[in-house]
């Protein structure tokens, strides 16, 4: 198995697993709405954080899957940690949103929320690396295409 | 290698920046502030960071103490064309789109037409303000929230019927007896940061308040710097993780008991200042956390005014207190607390019993206080935690600490409330002070108390007894209470007392509030009471005419122009 295939497989495993987890999480949120669970509905900030966790979890899982299919071919010689950064960031951002809703002070998430920007930086780093690689690849293949 | 070095530089740089920022925050938090010169921002600003506290405050009657009449839902009264007739003057309440209008006329001749501009109160009754130029004036008609009908303000104060009521022709001055200017009266206690802005030369007002009603900053102080500084998330999280106070705002819970009481006493303790002109020109300089005594002194029964002849200066406030100096009107709760050993020796303060953000908005009693005696027994009187010991102490099975030590002997806002002077009932001394004691309030039949103080006492005594006679816990026979209450409704010369008697009758026998109007002339009242007697299907032990005449001859009519 080539390096590229191993990366693609890793992205598929992480992406689909995370997507399943955050989809189930969303189902749990809907159930709490449906059954009018006070602990969820009465705390507007906690609710917002949990919704953000669900949205970011699902969204970033899709980004990981897309990265596996369309991103890994961009890195022929090594991704300089882009894939690892994306996987860690995609894990940290939604998890930090969710955990920061627990026992939070009035008006603010708890201190775990400070992990969100760190995770976001890792995700953006990975996307930036992919963007850069796509431009580089485009430049190097141009003479062959013509 | 280069990559790891870059990561290390980024991490160390970030840590250094965060460390420096945290140090700046720590230094900022350690710097004391003088809140007197700060700007107010309004309760809406507080909501973003304190949604739970904002929501709990929103439920209180503090929030709706003063409102713009155009605010949806502010006007509680039924401005649907109904009218109130009092002493020959008919006031009609109507709504014209967004405008709430009261028109007054006598014998078909218009007296005035005023538009409601602001409302004051929303709990027991709602008063209305109309604007005339630079001033707002309280109108003679208010809305009784409990009874859902309009009442004349003469039935809210402890004042006797005006001349001409029986003939249906009172003077216009009596109709407007309690029409007072908001700018230099109500404004001080019913709003945030009141500033009457009275020009000493032109005598004109440029009255401003930071917020109508009792908003967050009334208790927490001006919040502009607090809001600005806490836009910094690092500052907020340093505060979240520490027990240190934020010097840009006042947290009443962190004040010592005396300063906490001062905060409430500003409005719940009638005060007097030596520099009235400065108050009227620039407002009350007090901000939460201040020593109230720096700017004003509480009124006592022997307070002497600084201006006027000796006769004008002395005894001005005596009628507001019982003979032993115990306050007997509302808005003197601060004085009552100061007189209590629980405060002077036990550090009790207002917020021990009252929670501004929890409990029932009616009284804002903390749940632990409302439900039992844990406040007293759990704090200083541990020997009474045991229920049997408490019953032996009280010599009653079903009484609570407050029933004996905070009896309902205070008149205000068309009701009778608990005394905030926490003391020991001493029936003999209390009787000498002309004050109903806790024992009498339940045992109205003893020593003929129901009749002597209920009919023949002074106005506050009569009001206190009229209210006590309707209470469930009263040990006095119902027939005797009904008889005395109906006699009071017929014959007492104070509409406020007749109202309380009628309310007590309805507590004993369910009847419609509209069956009796306390401000009606005596003939109408006699007819109404006769109809009510016919509706009461139980014995009524009416006092004999001779007994009543004798007692009425002993009644003292003291005009107490406050107590609303």
Interface residues (C-beta under 8 A of the other chain):
Chain A: X44 X45 X80 X81 X105 X106 X107 X108 X110 X111 X114
Chain B: X3 X48 X49 X50 X51 X52 X53 X233 X236 X237 X240 X241
